[in-house]
């Protein structure tokens, strides 16, 4: 369905922010001819599920998945599973929707959304996955752009990713997109057709990168190290998702310099 959008969010202990998140989701939904909200919930201790169920009664566009299985040891594995539950519903019921949004349901997206930049980019056909700036740009774990393609937390030179991302975002004129391999920053919008059968993966997926990309990363950032809080079993779940879309569909992953939250 052209110009329709699935707005997805994962929820775990987000109760203080959910009212503002729901309001932002409705504001975003109004930009499209039709929309649904898909929420994937993990066991919380703050009343998040009660808030979602109350909101679902008021808004018939809400779909809710409640995870009743034990959580994994690694946080990104749990988030990847939750995001994939949203994707499964999109593939099953809404794969004719032109777009889907994946957004965080905590403080990152709790400020009133500024829709002007998003409205502008919806009129353009030079992106397939699009994220936006923040002040400061905080999400360098999800960020990959040649030659810094792997996880910043698996090197001792994390600051280099931050310096690289800041230089890009704050020296790019408005309405000028920045190509990358991965970025999120709490909110991204996607063209559904370019991400069919792609999944989030909280593991490190070095196999998704060309060897010369990895070599370039090592050359500039120093040796790869397992002496980090995450270990080799954990990586930002967005990186594998974006790289699969690039490899399978030639997806154009872009960052916009505008701030919408």
C-alpha positions as CSV (number, residue, x, y, z in Angstrom):
1,X,0.0,0.0,0.0
2,X,1.7,3.1,-1.2
3,X,2.6,5.8,1.3
4,X,1.6,3.6,4.3
5,X,3.8,3.0,7.2
6,X,4.3,0.5,10.1
7,X,5.7,2.3,13.1
8,X,7.6,-0.2,15.3
9,X,9.0,0.0,18.8
10,X,10.5,-2.3,21.4
11,X,9.6,-1.8,25.0
12,X,11.4,-2.8,28.2
13,X,11.0,-0.6,31.3
14,X,9.9,2.5,29.2
15,X,6.8,3.4,31.2
16,X,7.9,7.1,32.0
17,X,8.3,7.8,28.3
18,X,5.4,5.9,26.7
19,X,2.8,8.6,26.7
20,X,5.2,10.9,24.7
21,X,6.3,8.0,22.5
22,X,2.7,7.2,21.6
23,X,1.9,10.8,20.8
24,X,5.0,11.0,18.6
25,X,4.0,7.7,16.8
26,X,0.5,9.2,16.1
27,X,2.1,12.4,14.8
28,X,4.4,10.3,12.5
29,X,1.4,8.2,11.4
30,X,-0.5,11.3,10.3
31,X,2.2,11.8,7.6
32,X,1.0,8.7,5.8
33,X,-2.3,7.6,4.1
34,X,-2.4,4.7,6.6
35,X,-0.3,3.5,9.5
36,X,-0.2,0.8,12.2
37,X,1.9,0.7,15.4
38,X,3.7,-2.5,16.2
39,X,5.1,-2.9,19.7
40,X,7.3,-5.8,21.0
41,X,7.4,-6.1,24.7
42,X,9.9,-7.7,27.1
43,X,9.2,-8.3,30.8
44,X,9.4,-5.0,32.7
45,X,9.2,-3.9,36.3
46,X,7.7,-0.5,35.8
47,X,4.2,-0.9,34.5
48,X,5.1,-0.6,30.8
49,X,2.7,-3.5,29.8
50,X,-0.2,-1.9,31.6
51,X,0.4,1.4,29.8
52,X,0.6,-0.3,26.4
53,X,-2.6,-2.3,27.0
54,X,-4.5,0.9,28.0
55,X,-3.2,2.7,24.9
56,X,-4.2,-0.3,22.7
57,X,-7.8,0.0,23.9
58,X,-7.8,3.7,22.7
59,X,-6.0,3.1,19.4
60,X,-7.2,0.2,17.3
61,X,-4.1,0.6,15.1
62,X,-1.8,-0.9,17.8
63,X,-0.5,-4.5,17.5
64,X,1.3,-6.0,20.5
65,X,3.7,-8.9,20.8
66,X,4.4,-10.0,24.4
67,X,7.5,-12.1,24.8
68,X,7.0,-14.8,27.4
69,X,10.2,-16.7,26.7
70,X,13.3,-16.4,28.9
71,X,15.7,-13.5,27.9
72,X,19.1,-14.1,26.4
73,X,22.3,-13.3,28.3
74,X,23.2,-10.5,25.8
75,X,21.2,-7.3,25.7
76,X,21.5,-6.9,21.9
77,X,20.3,-10.5,21.3
78,X,17.1,-9.6,23.2
79,X,16.6,-6.3,21.3
80,X,17.3,-8.1,18.0
81,X,14.7,-10.7,18.8
82,X,12.1,-8.0,19.7
83,X,12.8,-6.0,16.6
84,X,12.5,-9.2,14.5
85,X,9.1,-9.9,16.0
86,X,8.0,-6.5,14.6
87,X,9.5,-7.5,11.2
88,X,7.7,-10.9,11.2
89,X,4.3,-9.1,11.6
90,X,5.2,-6.7,8.8
91,X,6.1,-9.6,6.5
92,X,3.0,-11.5,7.4
93,X,0.3,-8.7,7.3
94,X,1.8,-5.5,6.1
95,X,4.4,-6.2,3.4
96,X,2.4,-4.1,1.0
97,X,3.1,-1.0,3.2
98,X,5.7,1.2,1.5
99,X,7.6,2.1,4.7
100,X,8.3,1.0,8.2
101,X,9.9,2.9,11.0
102,X,12.0,1.4,13.8
103,X,12.3,3.7,16.8
104,X,13.4,3.6,20.4
105,X,10.7,3.9,23.1
106,X,12.7,5.6,25.8
107,X,14.0,9.1,26.3
108,X,15.8,9.2,23.0
109,X,12.5,9.7,21.1
110,X,10.5,11.3,23.8
111,X,10.9,14.9,22.7
112,X,8.1,16.2,20.4
113,X,9.0,15.0,16.9
114,X,9.8,17.7,14.3
115,X,8.4,16.3,11.1
116,X,9.5,18.9,8.6
117,X,12.8,17.1,7.6
118,X,11.1,13.8,7.4
119,X,8.3,15.2,5.2
120,X,11.0,16.6,2.9
121,X,12.9,13.3,2.6
122,X,9.6,11.4,1.9
123,X,9.4,13.3,-1.3
124,X,12.9,12.0,-2.4
125,X,13.9,8.7,-3.9
126,X,17.6,8.8,-3.0
127,X,17.5,6.6,0.1
128,X,16.2,3.2,1.3
129,X,17.1,3.5,5.0
130,X,17.3,6.9,6.6
131,X,18.3,8.0,10.1
132,X,18.8,11.5,11.5
133,X,21.2,13.5,13.6
134,X,21.1,14.2,17.4
135,X,23.0,16.8,19.5
136,X,25.3,15.3,20.4
137,X,25.5,12.4,18.0
138,X,25.5,9.6,20.5
139,X,24.9,6.3,18.7
140,X,28.3,5.5,17.4
141,X,27.8,1.8,18.2
142,X,25.3,1.5,15.4
143,X,27.4,3.7,13.1
144,X,29.4,2.2,10.2
145,X,30.9,4.1,7.4
146,X,34.1,3.2,5.4
147,X,36.7,2.9,6.7
148,X,35.2,2.6,10.2
149,X,32.9,-0.3,9.4
150,X,33.1,-2.6,12.5
151,X,31.9,-2.0,16.1
152,X,33.6,0.9,17.8
153,X,33.4,-1.0,21.1
154,X,35.7,-3.7,19.8
155,X,38.7,-1.4,19.5
156,X,40.7,0.7,21.9
157,X,40.2,3.7,19.7
158,X,36.5,4.3,20.1
159,X,36.9,8.1,20.0
160,X,37.9,7.8,16.3
161,X,34.4,6.7,15.5
162,X,33.0,9.6,17.4
163,X,35.3,12.1,15.8
164,X,34.5,10.8,12.3
165,X,30.7,10.8,12.9
166,X,30.7,14.3,14.4
167,X,32.8,15.7,11.5
168,X,30.3,14.2,9.0
169,X,27.1,15.3,10.7
170,X,28.1,18.8,11.7
171,X,29.8,19.8,8.5
172,X,27.1,18.6,6.1
173,X,24.6,21.2,4.7
174,X,20.9,20.7,5.4
175,X,19.1,18.4,2.9
176,X,22.3,16.7,2.0
177,X,22.3,12.9,2.7
178,X,25.4,11.1,3.9
179,X,25.8,7.5,2.6
180,X,26.9,5.0,5.2
181,X,26.8,1.3,5.9
182,X,24.8,1.5,9.2
183,X,23.3,4.2,11.4
184,X,20.4,4.4,13.8
185,X,20.5,7.1,16.5
186,X,17.2,6.0,17.9
187,X,15.0,6.4,14.8
188,X,15.2,5.1,11.2
189,X,12.7,4.8,8.4
190,X,12.9,2.1,5.7
191,X,11.5,1.3,2.3
192,X,9.9,-2.1,3.1
193,X,10.8,-3.7,-0.3
194,X,14.5,-3.3,0.3
195,X,14.5,-5.1,3.7
196,X,12.4,-8.2,3.1
197,X,14.0,-11.3,4.7
198,X,16.6,-9.2,6.4
199,X,16.8,-9.7,10.2
200,X,18.4,-8.0,13.2
201,X,21.3,-9.9,14.7
202,X,23.0,-9.0,18.0
203,X,26.1,-11.0,17.2
204,X,29.2,-9.7,15.5
205,X,28.8,-10.5,11.8
206,X,32.2,-9.9,10.3
207,X,31.2,-12.3,7.4
208,X,28.9,-9.5,6.0
209,X,31.8,-7.2,5.2
210,X,34.3,-7.4,2.3
211,X,37.8,-8.4,3.5
212,X,39.2,-5.1,2.3
213,X,36.8,-3.2,4.4
214,X,37.9,-5.0,7.5
215,X,41.6,-4.5,6.6
216,X,41.0,-0.7,6.2
217,X,39.3,-0.6,9.6
218,X,42.2,-2.4,11.3
219,X,44.7,-0.1,9.5
220,X,43.1,3.1,10.9
221,X,41.8,1.9,14.3
222,X,44.5,-0.6,15.4
223,X,44.1,-4.2,16.3
224,X,40.7,-5.8,17.0
225,X,40.3,-6.7,20.7
226,X,38.0,-8.9,22.7
227,X,38.9,-7.0,25.9
228,X,35.7,-5.0,25.9
229,X,32.3,-5.1,27.8
230,X,30.6,-6.8,24.9
231,X,32.8,-9.6,23.8
232,X,32.8,-11.2,20.4
233,X,29.3,-12.6,20.9
234,X,27.6,-9.1,21.0
235,X,27.4,-6.3,18.5
236,X,24.9,-3.6,17.7
237,X,21.9,-5.3,16.1
238,X,21.4,-2.7,13.5
239,X,24.7,-3.3,11.7
240,X,23.9,-6.8,10.5
241,X,20.4,-5.7,9.5
242,X,21.7,-2.9,7.3
243,X,24.5,-5.0,5.8
244,X,22.1,-7.7,4.8
245,X,20.0,-5.2,3.0
246,X,23.0,-3.8,1.2
247,X,24.2,-7.2,0.1
248,X,20.8,-8.5,-0.9
249,X,19.1,-5.5,-2.4
250,X,21.7,-2.8,-2.8
251,X,19.9,-0.8,-0.2
252,X,21.0,2.8,0.1
253,X,21.6,3.5,3.9
254,X,21.7,7.2,4.5
255,X,22.1,9.7,7.4
256,X,20.4,13.1,7.4
257,X,22.1,16.1,9.1
258,X,18.7,17.4,10.4
259,X,17.6,16.7,14.0
260,X,14.0,15.5,14.4
261,X,14.1,14.6,18.1
